[in-house]
Amino acid sequence: AAVCRAGARNAAVARRAAALKMAISEGERIPFQGSFMVLGQDDMSVEKLFKDRKVAVVAIPGAFTGTCFKQHVPAFVANADKLKAQGVDEVVCIAVNDPFVMSEFGKALGAEGKVTMLADGDASFAKRVGLTKDTGAFGGLRSARYSMLVSNGVVVKLNVDAGGLDKSQAEILLEQLGESMDPLEKYCRDAPEADECRVYED
């Protein structure tokens, strides 16, 4: 039985590693397709969210799940003002839940005015960026747990947790934002031929 459990764990790790190989990477542009649902508002298109803006993203497997509710997202709520002080236009939380659940999740965390709750109900965004997690009978296909800094649609920082909450904490993203050079400016310095760098042209 122990051997079977170990084999199952190893298979799960292998599947996750294979999925992450196809995930979006730093320096790549997020596909401007689809939209998110926000309770009581018009759908937020992916393009409207990211184009010509700097956005801090925290993505979670599910609202109200233990780590997401008690540790991960609360830290982004607590640090939202600091993130915005570093030039972030908006902090968003994305999960494969319906907009009613996301709205209640935001209320429970006191996130209003700090972190915008976005419902990726059919996991379309998670699939487009290649950051999904198969939870099986628990909840089907969900988002992987990660944090991301996006500037004008370009991923300039991406922190994907390998297990538990180990890379995507708000404090880590805040530290990355605190670098002396704007992340997109540094990216464009290293890759001036990239289309995304046109935002720095005179």
Backbone as a chain_set.jsonl record, in Angstrom:
{"seq": "AAVCRAGARNAAVARRAAALKMAISEGERIPFQGSFMVLGQDDMSVEKLFKDRKVAVVAIPGAFTGTCFKQHVPAFVANADKLKAQGVDEVVCIAVNDPFVMSEFGKALGAEGKVTMLADGDASFAKRVGLTKDTGAFGGLRSARYSMLVSNGVVVKLNVDAGGLDKSQAEILLEQLGESMDPLEKYCRDAPEADECRVYED", "coords": {"N": [[0.829, -1.201, 0.0], [1.954, 1.208, 0.805], [3.871, 1.491, -1.173], [2.268, 1.837, -3.398], [1.033, 4.261, -2.766], [3.252, 5.947, -2.794], [3.987, 5.692, -5.46], [1.784, 6.867, -6.687], [2.03, 9.481, -5.756], [4.469, 10.213, -6.945], [3.74, 10.057, -9.62], [1.868, 12.109, -9.756], [3.482, 14.325, -9.232], [5.12, 14.218, -11.481], [3.241, 14.7, -13.52], [2.529, 17.306, -12.884], [4.964, 18.635, -13.235], [5.297, 18.299, -15.976], [3.163, 19.799, -16.91], [3.876, 22.375, -16.095], [6.015, 22.871, -17.752], [4.862, 23.752, -20.049], [3.861, 26.132, -19.343], [3.288, 29.689, -19.277], [6.012, 32.005, -19.522], [8.412, 34.224, -17.958], [8.787, 37.302, -19.614], [7.156, 36.716, -21.727], [4.121, 37.461, -23.521], [0.869, 37.822, -22.199], [-1.959, 36.163, -23.504], [-4.342, 38.187, -25.055], [-7.162, 37.438, -24.672], [-10.516, 36.441, -23.959], [-12.271, 36.815, -20.774], [-12.867, 37.917, -17.358], [-15.192, 37.285, -14.706], [-16.967, 39.532, -12.654], [-18.781, 40.132, -9.837], [-21.775, 41.962, -10.103], [-20.775, 43.75, -11.918], [-19.738, 44.66, -15.282], [-18.243, 42.146, -17.346], [-14.717, 41.718, -16.986], [-12.426, 42.225, -19.39], [-9.536, 40.395, -20.461], [-7.681, 41.868, -21.879], [-8.366, 44.534, -21.211], [-7.741, 44.497, -18.509], [-4.934, 44.138, -18.431], [-3.602, 45.657, -20.442], [-1.392, 48.311, -21.069], [-0.933, 48.752, -18.381], [0.233, 48.111, -15.024], [0.066, 45.222, -13.253], [-0.453, 43.323, -10.353], [-0.727, 39.958, -9.703], [-2.374, 37.458, -7.884], [-2.896, 34.119, -7.851], [-5.022, 31.419, -7.089], [-5.865, 28.054, -5.987], [-8.482, 27.781, -4.988], [-11.157, 29.712, -3.628], [-11.695, 30.294, -0.154], [-10.47, 27.939, 0.601], [-8.125, 26.307, 2.796], [-5.205, 27.291, 2.964], [-5.306, 29.368, 1.09], [-7.267, 31.085, 2.121], [-6.471, 31.611, 4.739], [-3.761, 32.365, 4.735], [-2.432, 33.007, 2.17], [-3.892, 34.9, 0.343], [-4.758, 36.857, 2.275], [-2.313, 38.105, 2.919], [-1.736, 39.51, 0.602], [-3.823, 41.32, 0.614], [-3.134, 42.757, 2.903], [-0.749, 43.875, 2.054], [-1.379, 45.39, -0.131], [-1.474, 48.222, -0.426], [1.232, 48.845, -0.24], [2.237, 47.534, -2.487], [0.971, 49.011, -4.48], [2.111, 51.452, -4.017], [4.556, 51.026, -5.097], [4.155, 51.299, -7.739], [2.264, 49.608, -8.894], [-0.765, 49.278, -10.608], [-3.098, 47.859, -10.097], [-4.16, 45.272, -7.896], [-4.934, 41.933, -8.175], [-6.936, 39.032, -7.534], [-7.194, 35.812, -8.697], [-9.263, 33.06, -9.319], [-10.573, 29.78, -9.971], [-13.507, 29.908, -9.583], [-17.013, 30.718, -9.091], [-18.487, 34.018, -9.672], [-20.051, 34.809, -7.475], [-19.058, 33.397, -5.279], [-16.437, 34.426, -5.271], [-16.947, 37.09, -4.705], [-17.979, 36.96, -2.067], [-15.756, 35.89, -0.853], [-13.931, 37.981, -1.084], [-15.225, 39.884, 0.547], [-15.102, 38.606, 3.03], [-12.41, 38.786, 3.533], [-11.953, 41.445, 3.733], [-11.237, 42.854, 1.432], [-12.049, 44.885, -0.251], [-11.384, 47.643, -2.327], [-8.737, 47.124, -2.191], [-7.796, 44.527, -3.138], [-8.852, 43.162, -6.136], [-11.352, 40.855, -6.866], [-11.434, 38.262, -9.115], [-13.287, 36.126, -11.152], [-12.515, 33.189, -12.713], [-14.253, 31.346, -14.098], [-14.546, 29.094, -15.869], [-12.005, 28.219, -16.056], [-10.6, 29.208, -18.203], [-8.681, 31.26, -18.472], [-6.619, 30.288, -16.844], [-5.953, 28.014, -18.305], [-5.076, 29.142, -20.72], [-2.724, 30.45, -19.988], [-1.33, 28.315, -19.159], [-1.216, 27.457, -16.52], [-2.413, 25.47, -14.622], [-4.117, 23.279, -12.313], [-4.863, 20.023, -11.562], [-7.267, 18.906, -9.542], [-8.719, 16.654, -9.256], [-11.342, 14.682, -7.904], [-11.869, 16.487, -5.898], [-12.217, 19.119, -6.876], [-11.932, 19.296, -9.59], [-10.492, 20.785, -12.526], [-8.395, 23.362, -11.656], [-6.882, 26.59, -10.904], [-3.334, 26.867, -10.818], [-1.253, 27.617, -7.954], [0.104, 30.746, -7.731], [2.058, 33.783, -8.038], [2.253, 36.844, -9.851], [3.708, 39.404, -11.783], [2.62, 41.691, -14.068], [3.281, 43.727, -16.788], [2.031, 45.957, -19.006], [0.866, 43.796, -20.329], [2.944, 41.982, -20.464], [4.614, 39.327, -18.903], [6.588, 39.892, -16.245], [7.506, 39.065, -13.819], [7.254, 35.901, -12.336], [6.074, 33.623, -10.068], [5.759, 30.477, -9.198], [4.28, 28.131, -7.132], [5.761, 25.152, -6.047], [4.954, 23.308, -4.215], [2.616, 23.522, -1.675], [2.777, 26.679, 0.004], [5.244, 28.336, -1.104], [6.667, 30.028, -2.806], [5.124, 32.096, -3.835], [4.364, 34.175, -2.184], [3.084, 37.334, -0.985], [4.986, 39.021, 0.1], [7.327, 38.294, -1.199], [6.837, 39.05, -3.873], [6.57, 41.77, -3.463], [9.143, 42.41, -2.649], [10.49, 41.864, -5.033], [9.41, 43.846, -6.613], [10.572, 45.999, -5.455], [13.023, 46.35, -6.565], [15.677, 48.327, -7.931], [15.351, 49.132, -10.576], [12.615, 49.574, -12.774], [10.666, 46.715, -13.498], [9.751, 46.13, -16.197], [11.227, 47.963, -17.612], [13.813, 47.02, -17.195], [13.588, 44.563, -18.466], [13.206, 45.445, -21.109], [15.592, 46.723, -21.534], [17.298, 44.563, -21.682], [16.204, 43.179, -23.781], [15.737, 44.844, -26.227], [14.62, 44.66, -28.746], [12.143, 43.571, -28.557], [8.623, 43.5, -29.156], [6.972, 44.403, -27.141], [8.346, 46.436, -25.92], [7.809, 48.818, -27.067], [6.409, 50.636, -25.584], [8.189, 52.251, -24.361], [9.239, 53.857, -26.239], [10.016, 57.042, -27.689]], "CA": [[0.0, 0.0, 0.0], [2.855, 2.362, 0.867], [4.498, 1.607, -2.483], [1.245, 2.381, -4.293], [0.869, 5.687, -2.455], [4.457, 6.627, -3.267], [3.902, 5.735, -6.911], [0.772, 7.863, -7.051], [2.599, 10.813, -5.506], [5.473, 10.46, -7.973], [3.03, 10.3, -10.885], [1.278, 13.441, -9.662], [4.58, 15.283, -9.378], [5.547, 14.185, -12.883], [2.225, 15.384, -14.319], [2.62, 18.747, -12.611], [6.19, 19.13, -13.866], [5.051, 18.36, -17.416], [2.256, 20.922, -17.156], [4.593, 23.627, -15.906], [6.899, 23.081, -18.888], [4.098, 24.443, -21.076], [3.326, 27.349, -18.755], [3.833, 30.963, -19.725], [7.282, 32.309, -18.875], [8.755, 35.634, -17.873], [9.142, 37.865, -20.911], [6.126, 36.405, -22.714], [2.9, 38.247, -23.414], [-0.373, 37.119, -21.883], [-2.926, 36.258, -24.609], [-5.438, 39.114, -24.797], [-8.385, 36.743, -25.052], [-11.387, 36.06, -22.857], [-12.605, 37.787, -19.744], [-13.175, 37.453, -16.015], [-16.482, 37.739, -14.187], [-16.939, 40.282, -11.398], [-20.178, 40.246, -9.429], [-22.349, 43.297, -10.121], [-20.1, 44.595, -12.901], [-19.511, 44.041, -16.58], [-17.067, 41.281, -17.37], [-13.433, 42.387, -17.17], [-11.655, 41.527, -20.418], [-8.115, 40.216, -20.157], [-6.978, 43.003, -22.477], [-8.609, 45.735, -20.4], [-7.042, 44.36, -17.234], [-3.478, 44.168, -18.493], [-3.0, 46.534, -21.449], [-0.884, 49.623, -20.639], [-1.046, 48.842, -16.929], [1.052, 47.187, -14.245], [-0.889, 44.482, -12.42], [0.047, 42.235, -9.503], [-1.706, 38.87, -9.716], [-2.247, 36.295, -7.022], [-3.827, 33.101, -8.328], [-5.184, 30.404, -6.05], [-6.68, 26.911, -6.401], [-9.886, 27.938, -4.664], [-11.528, 30.601, -2.53], [-12.1, 29.709, 1.131], [-9.666, 26.78, 0.981], [-7.324, 26.651, 3.966], [-4.046, 28.163, 2.776], [-5.713, 30.565, 0.337], [-8.089, 31.949, 2.956], [-5.826, 31.966, 6.007], [-2.403, 32.879, 4.59], [-1.957, 33.531, 0.898], [-4.547, 36.132, -0.1], [-4.707, 37.91, 3.299], [-1.041, 38.84, 2.844], [-1.845, 40.456, -0.511], [-4.697, 42.398, 1.087], [-2.361, 43.553, 3.864], [0.352, 44.557, 1.369], [-1.866, 46.014, -1.361], [-1.061, 49.632, -0.499], [2.679, 48.87, -0.496], [2.42, 47.159, -3.883], [0.545, 50.138, -5.313], [3.103, 52.513, -3.826], [5.692, 50.679, -5.948], [3.789, 51.49, -9.143], [1.233, 48.682, -9.361], [-2.057, 49.933, -10.809], [-4.175, 47.064, -9.504], [-3.838, 43.943, -7.367], [-6.088, 41.078, -8.436], [-6.915, 37.626, -7.127], [-7.883, 35.001, -9.702], [-9.524, 31.675, -8.923], [-11.598, 29.08, -10.746], [-14.746, 29.88, -8.806], [-18.002, 31.602, -9.689], [-18.349, 35.382, -9.143], [-20.696, 34.937, -6.166], [-18.078, 32.913, -4.298], [-15.327, 35.371, -5.224], [-17.417, 38.291, -4.02], [-18.03, 36.67, -0.63], [-14.366, 35.7, -0.446], [-13.375, 39.319, -0.915], [-15.845, 40.504, 1.724], [-14.589, 37.942, 4.236], [-11.023, 39.19, 3.746], [-11.848, 42.902, 3.774], [-10.389, 43.174, 0.281], [-12.595, 45.969, -1.068], [-10.476, 48.767, -2.505], [-7.347, 46.666, -2.089], [-7.575, 43.431, -4.074], [-10.028, 42.877, -6.951], [-11.6, 39.427, -6.983], [-11.814, 37.92, -10.482], [-13.716, 34.738, -11.314], [-12.14, 32.487, -13.946], [-15.185, 30.255, -13.839], [-14.32, 27.902, -16.69], [-10.552, 27.996, -16.075], [-10.067, 29.546, -19.526], [-7.437, 32.018, -18.328], [-5.618, 29.359, -16.314], [-5.514, 27.141, -19.398], [-4.341, 29.915, -21.722], [-1.362, 30.728, -19.51], [-0.704, 27.029, -18.85], [-0.987, 27.351, -15.072], [-3.576, 24.777, -14.082], [-3.89, 22.225, -11.328], [-5.952, 19.042, -11.57], [-7.548, 18.488, -8.168], [-9.505, 15.429, -9.273], [-12.698, 14.721, -7.366], [-12.016, 17.62, -4.978], [-12.765, 20.302, -7.544], [-11.637, 19.309, -11.012], [-9.384, 21.616, -12.992], [-8.307, 24.648, -10.975], [-5.659, 27.343, -11.174], [-2.167, 26.629, -9.971], [-1.0, 28.702, -7.009], [1.241, 31.537, -8.181], [1.946, 35.239, -8.092], [2.772, 37.288, -11.135], [3.691, 40.831, -12.089], [2.397, 41.879, -15.495], [3.406, 45.124, -17.192], [1.574, 46.101, -20.387], [0.593, 42.474, -20.878], [4.128, 41.133, -20.442], [4.945, 38.742, -17.601], [7.957, 40.267, -15.886], [7.853, 38.222, -12.673], [6.33, 34.775, -12.177], [6.474, 32.782, -8.941], [4.823, 29.354, -9.138], [4.567, 27.239, -6.007], [5.959, 23.732, -6.37], [4.172, 22.558, -3.241], [2.261, 24.403, -0.573], [2.988, 28.108, -0.228], [6.692, 28.44, -0.936], [7.294, 31.01, -3.697], [4.208, 33.115, -4.359], [3.903, 35.077, -1.123], [3.025, 38.764, -1.288], [6.242, 39.649, 0.509], [8.331, 38.027, -2.234], [6.536, 39.912, -5.012], [6.87, 43.137, -3.042], [10.601, 42.544, -2.7], [10.863, 41.925, -6.443], [9.008, 45.166, -7.098], [11.431, 46.986, -4.837], [14.292, 46.471, -7.268], [15.941, 49.717, -8.286], [14.876, 49.417, -11.929], [11.297, 49.074, -13.114], [10.845, 45.394, -14.117], [9.611, 46.15, -17.641], [12.358, 48.72, -18.147], [14.957, 46.109, -17.205], [13.326, 43.586, -19.53], [13.412, 46.094, -22.394], [17.025, 46.975, -21.67], [17.933, 43.304, -22.061], [15.604, 42.699, -25.036], [15.171, 46.063, -26.818], [13.925, 44.39, -30.001], [10.817, 43.003, -28.277], [7.489, 44.363, -29.496], [6.402, 44.989, -25.929], [9.153, 47.572, -25.479], [7.4, 50.048, -27.736], [5.856, 51.6, -24.614], [9.271, 53.122, -23.915], [9.715, 54.657, -27.354], [9.615, 58.463, -27.687]], "C": [[0.865, 1.253, 0.0], [3.513, 2.608, -0.479], [3.526, 2.228, -3.477], [1.064, 3.878, -4.072], [2.056, 6.481, -2.969], [4.432, 6.754, -4.784], [2.915, 6.774, -7.392], [1.3, 9.272, -6.864], [3.612, 11.16, -6.586], [4.825, 10.765, -9.321], [2.423, 11.691, -10.893], [2.33, 14.518, -9.846], [5.035, 15.361, -10.825], [4.545, 14.91, -13.778], [2.314, 16.884, -14.128], [3.859, 19.344, -13.268], [5.994, 19.28, -15.376], [4.159, 19.538, -17.76], [2.997, 22.245, -17.07], [5.557, 23.906, -17.054], [6.188, 23.854, -19.992], [3.549, 25.764, -20.565], [3.986, 28.575, -19.36], [5.091, 31.277, -18.916], [7.484, 33.813, -18.79], [9.239, 36.117, -19.233], [8.132, 37.588, -21.995], [4.877, 37.24, -22.456], [1.707, 37.352, -23.083], [-1.326, 37.254, -23.072], [-4.094, 37.18, -24.229], [-6.736, 38.514, -25.313], [-9.207, 36.467, -23.798], [-11.588, 37.169, -21.848], [-12.833, 37.102, -18.406], [-14.545, 37.983, -15.612], [-16.275, 38.405, -12.834], [-18.383, 40.552, -11.009], [-20.626, 41.706, -9.44], [-21.696, 44.248, -11.101], [-20.066, 43.883, -14.246], [-18.282, 43.148, -16.488], [-15.81, 42.118, -17.625], [-12.64, 41.617, -18.224], [-10.191, 41.439, -19.995], [-7.32, 41.401, -20.701], [-7.148, 44.268, -21.648], [-7.846, 45.684, -19.084], [-5.554, 44.653, -17.371], [-2.874, 45.208, -19.438], [-2.645, 47.893, -20.862], [-1.008, 49.836, -19.13], [-0.054, 47.878, -16.294], [0.142, 46.533, -13.21], [-0.165, 43.392, -11.637], [-1.061, 41.198, -9.391], [-1.363, 37.854, -8.635], [-3.319, 35.313, -7.478], [-3.835, 31.942, -7.344], [-6.035, 29.241, -6.565], [-8.16, 27.068, -6.076], [-10.118, 28.889, -3.504], [-11.972, 29.782, -1.321], [-11.387, 28.391, 1.456], [-8.613, 27.235, 1.992], [-6.204, 27.643, 3.753], [-4.425, 29.458, 2.08], [-6.401, 31.574, 1.246], [-7.35, 32.449, 4.194], [-4.473, 32.645, 5.833], [-2.162, 33.652, 3.299], [-2.577, 34.883, 0.536], [-4.575, 37.212, 0.985], [-3.422, 38.736, 3.261], [-1.06, 39.841, 1.692], [-2.775, 41.616, -0.145], [-3.907, 43.333, 1.999], [-1.274, 44.38, 3.184], [-0.078, 45.302, 0.109], [-1.395, 47.465, -1.497], [0.436, 49.749, -0.794], [2.979, 48.51, -1.951], [2.068, 48.331, -4.802], [1.512, 51.309, -5.184], [4.344, 52.28, -4.682], [5.327, 50.741, -7.432], [2.771, 50.529, -9.702], [-0.104, 49.412, -9.464], [-3.198, 49.185, -10.124], [-3.624, 45.729, -9.02], [-5.082, 43.087, -7.554], [-5.853, 39.673, -7.918], [-7.771, 36.848, -8.116], [-8.059, 33.578, -9.174], [-10.602, 31.09, -9.82], [-12.795, 28.836, -9.824], [-15.753, 30.784, -9.492], [-17.919, 32.989, -9.033], [-19.025, 35.598, -7.791], [-19.73, 34.51, -5.058], [-16.934, 33.913, -4.156], [-15.717, 36.66, -4.511], [-17.444, 38.085, -2.508], [-16.638, 36.468, -0.053], [-13.713, 37.058, -0.177], [-13.923, 40.016, 0.317], [-15.262, 39.92, 3.012], [-13.17, 38.386, 4.569], [-10.859, 40.705, 3.866], [-11.028, 43.442, 2.619], [-10.878, 44.361, -0.542], [-11.632, 47.16, -1.12], [-9.017, 48.395, -2.455], [-7.016, 45.608, -3.136], [-8.877, 43.144, -4.807], [-10.159, 41.378, -7.146], [-12.16, 39.098, -8.368], [-12.131, 36.431, -10.586], [-13.336, 34.208, -12.693], [-12.944, 31.193, -13.964], [-14.931, 28.976, -14.606], [-12.841, 27.577, -16.842], [-9.921, 28.381, -17.413], [-8.768, 30.331, -19.43], [-6.315, 31.101, -17.841], [-5.078, 28.456, -17.417], [-4.696, 27.91, -20.43], [-2.916, 30.222, -21.284], [-0.647, 29.449, -19.06], [-0.423, 26.826, -17.374], [-2.231, 26.767, -14.417], [-3.147, 23.723, -13.07], [-5.099, 21.299, -11.334], [-6.158, 18.536, -10.147], [-8.439, 17.25, -8.107], [-10.906, 15.631, -8.733], [-12.93, 15.911, -6.437], [-12.661, 18.813, -5.66], [-12.438, 20.388, -9.016], [-10.446, 20.189, -11.347], [-9.456, 22.99, -12.327], [-7.064, 25.397, -11.443], [-4.535, 26.831, -10.293], [-2.038, 27.797, -8.995], [0.255, 29.458, -7.472], [0.99, 33.025, -7.94], [2.667, 35.69, -9.348], [2.688, 38.805, -11.216], [3.622, 40.972, -13.596], [2.459, 43.362, -15.81], [3.107, 45.236, -18.672], [1.408, 44.747, -21.064], [1.757, 41.518, -20.864], [4.386, 40.619, -19.028], [6.396, 39.084, -17.278], [8.435, 39.556, -14.621], [6.801, 37.134, -12.558], [6.874, 33.849, -11.103], [5.426, 31.68, -8.763], [5.224, 28.425, -8.002], [4.692, 25.8, -6.489], [5.149, 22.846, -5.432], [3.88, 23.427, -2.042], [2.432, 25.859, -0.973], [4.468, 28.385, -0.011], [7.369, 29.502, -1.803], [6.424, 32.22, -4.01], [3.68, 34.089, -3.309], [3.954, 36.537, -1.566], [4.352, 39.44, -0.981], [7.341, 39.451, -0.532], [8.091, 38.932, -3.439], [6.843, 41.37, -4.684], [8.372, 43.391, -3.083], [11.091, 42.65, -4.141], [10.524, 43.28, -7.039], [9.935, 46.256, -6.582], [12.791, 47.111, -5.485], [14.452, 47.893, -7.8], [15.406, 50.095, -9.659], [13.488, 48.826, -12.123], [11.447, 47.753, -13.871], [10.729, 45.398, -15.64], [10.76, 46.919, -18.281], [13.596, 47.83, -18.226], [14.801, 45.079, -18.321], [13.628, 44.19, -20.897], [14.884, 46.459, -22.614], [17.735, 45.725, -22.179], [17.41, 42.763, -23.394], [14.949, 43.869, -25.771], [14.398, 45.824, -28.104], [12.502, 43.88, -29.785], [9.704, 43.998, -28.585], [6.951, 45.091, -28.275], [7.124, 46.267, -25.494], [8.786, 48.868, -26.161], [6.829, 51.078, -26.773], [6.922, 52.556, -24.109], [9.824, 53.979, -25.04], [9.213, 56.091, -27.226], [8.552, 58.697, -28.747]], "O": [[0.574, 2.228, -0.693], [3.7, 3.751, -0.895], [3.919, 3.052, -4.303], [0.957, 4.659, -5.017], [1.886, 7.569, -3.519], [4.807, 7.79, -5.334], [3.161, 7.477, -8.372], [1.06, 10.152, -7.691], [3.617, 12.282, -7.092], [5.298, 11.62, -10.069], [2.454, 12.38, -11.913], [2.097, 15.511, -10.535], [5.305, 16.447, -11.338], [4.935, 15.644, -14.686], [2.191, 17.648, -15.085], [3.801, 20.452, -13.803], [6.454, 20.248, -15.98], [4.365, 20.203, -18.775], [2.771, 23.139, -17.885], [5.886, 25.065, -17.308], [6.836, 24.538, -20.785], [2.834, 26.452, -21.294], [5.097, 28.507, -19.886], [5.216, 30.862, -17.764], [6.804, 34.58, -19.472], [10.001, 35.432, -19.916], [8.225, 38.159, -23.081], [4.612, 37.666, -21.331], [1.566, 36.259, -23.631], [-1.488, 38.355, -23.599], [-4.75, 36.975, -23.207], [-7.333, 39.014, -26.266], [-8.659, 36.283, -22.712], [-11.143, 38.301, -22.036], [-12.972, 35.881, -18.326], [-14.997, 39.009, -16.12], [-15.522, 37.923, -11.989], [-19.13, 41.145, -11.787], [-19.965, 42.576, -8.873], [-22.025, 45.435, -11.12], [-20.326, 42.684, -14.345], [-17.398, 43.368, -15.661], [-15.836, 43.092, -18.378], [-12.227, 40.483, -17.983], [-9.682, 42.294, -19.271], [-6.391, 41.88, -20.051], [-6.181, 44.993, -21.409], [-7.361, 46.708, -18.601], [-4.974, 45.338, -16.528], [-1.725, 45.605, -19.242], [-3.48, 48.549, -20.238], [-1.167, 50.965, -18.664], [0.434, 46.952, -16.941], [-0.476, 47.215, -12.393], [0.633, 42.637, -12.193], [-2.193, 41.519, -9.029], [-0.211, 37.444, -8.492], [-4.506, 35.639, -7.488], [-2.791, 31.537, -6.832], [-6.839, 29.422, -7.479], [-9.009, 26.55, -6.802], [-9.378, 28.88, -2.521], [-12.554, 28.707, -1.465], [-11.673, 27.783, 2.487], [-8.256, 28.412, 2.036], [-6.244, 28.739, 4.311], [-3.926, 30.526, 2.434], [-6.148, 32.775, 1.153], [-7.572, 33.573, 4.646], [-4.068, 33.427, 6.694], [-1.741, 34.809, 3.328], [-1.873, 35.888, 0.434], [-4.43, 38.39, 0.657], [-3.446, 39.935, 3.54], [-0.462, 40.912, 1.797], [-2.542, 42.756, -0.547], [-4.002, 44.555, 1.879], [-0.914, 45.455, 3.665], [0.768, 45.792, -0.639], [-0.966, 47.88, -2.573], [0.857, 50.653, -1.517], [3.861, 49.101, -2.575], [2.772, 48.607, -5.774], [1.706, 52.068, -6.133], [5.096, 53.214, -4.964], [6.094, 50.291, -8.283], [2.436, 50.617, -10.883], [-0.525, 50.084, -8.522], [-4.145, 49.798, -9.632], [-2.744, 45.137, -9.644], [-6.171, 43.478, -7.133], [-4.722, 39.189, -7.87], [-8.933, 37.185, -8.343], [-7.122, 32.975, -8.651], [-11.438, 31.814, -10.36], [-13.044, 27.723, -9.362], [-15.386, 31.544, -10.388], [-17.343, 33.123, -7.953], [-18.618, 36.48, -7.035], [-19.605, 35.181, -4.034], [-16.509, 34.214, -3.04], [-14.907, 37.25, -3.797], [-16.983, 38.942, -1.754], [-16.372, 36.829, 1.094], [-13.033, 37.248, 0.832], [-13.178, 40.665, 1.05], [-14.969, 40.648, 3.96], [-12.764, 38.371, 5.731], [-9.749, 41.194, 4.077], [-10.229, 44.363, 2.786], [-10.174, 44.8, -1.451], [-11.135, 47.62, -0.092], [-8.147, 49.244, -2.652], [-6.081, 45.765, -3.92], [-9.903, 42.906, -4.17], [-9.206, 40.707, -7.541], [-13.222, 39.588, -8.75], [-11.343, 35.586, -10.162], [-13.79, 34.726, -13.714], [-12.394, 30.097, -13.86], [-15.084, 27.884, -14.059], [-12.47, 26.746, -17.671], [-8.821, 27.928, -17.727], [-7.848, 30.102, -20.214], [-5.201, 31.136, -18.363], [-3.882, 28.167, -17.457], [-3.721, 27.379, -20.96], [-2.002, 30.253, -22.109], [0.506, 29.498, -18.632], [0.506, 26.104, -17.012], [-2.994, 27.467, -13.752], [-1.981, 23.337, -12.991], [-6.229, 21.745, -11.133], [-5.314, 17.818, -9.612], [-8.866, 16.843, -7.026], [-11.576, 16.613, -9.053], [-14.076, 16.301, -6.214], [-13.55, 19.449, -5.094], [-12.638, 21.432, -9.637], [-9.513, 20.324, -10.556], [-10.464, 23.688, -12.432], [-6.297, 24.903, -12.269], [-4.763, 26.412, -9.158], [-2.65, 28.846, -9.195], [1.332, 28.874, -7.587], [-0.133, 33.455, -7.675], [3.569, 35.016, -9.846], [1.714, 39.41, -10.769], [4.464, 40.438, -14.318], [1.773, 44.166, -15.177], [3.83, 44.686, -19.503], [1.767, 44.575, -22.229], [1.594, 40.349, -21.215], [4.376, 41.392, -18.07], [7.318, 38.623, -17.953], [9.638, 39.458, -14.381], [5.605, 37.401, -12.668], [7.994, 33.35, -11.21], [4.339, 31.927, -8.241], [6.371, 27.987, -7.922], [3.849, 25.299, -7.234], [4.711, 21.761, -5.815], [4.792, 24.007, -1.454], [2.257, 26.225, -2.135], [4.904, 28.636, 1.113], [8.527, 29.843, -1.562], [6.94, 33.264, -4.41], [2.664, 34.75, -3.525], [4.764, 36.918, -2.411], [4.79, 40.327, -1.714], [8.184, 40.326, -0.727], [9.035, 39.519, -3.97], [7.323, 42.114, -5.539], [8.818, 44.46, -3.502], [11.996, 43.43, -4.439], [11.264, 43.801, -7.874], [10.068, 47.312, -7.2], [13.631, 47.884, -5.024], [13.465, 48.573, -8.083], [15.046, 51.25, -9.887], [13.216, 47.707, -11.688], [12.263, 47.663, -14.788], [11.523, 44.742, -16.314], [11.217, 46.566, -19.368], [14.341, 47.88, -19.205], [15.757, 44.763, -19.028], [14.231, 43.537, -21.749], [15.357, 46.497, -23.75], [18.651, 45.807, -22.997], [18.091, 41.982, -24.06], [13.727, 43.887, -25.925], [13.608, 46.672, -28.521], [11.736, 43.77, -30.743], [9.83, 45.191, -28.308], [6.527, 46.243, -28.359], [6.554, 47.085, -24.771], [9.378, 49.909, -25.878], [6.767, 52.264, -27.098], [6.597, 53.57, -23.491], [10.767, 54.743, -24.834], [8.118, 56.33, -26.715], [8.08, 59.821, -28.91]]}, "num_chains": 1, "name": "protein.A"}
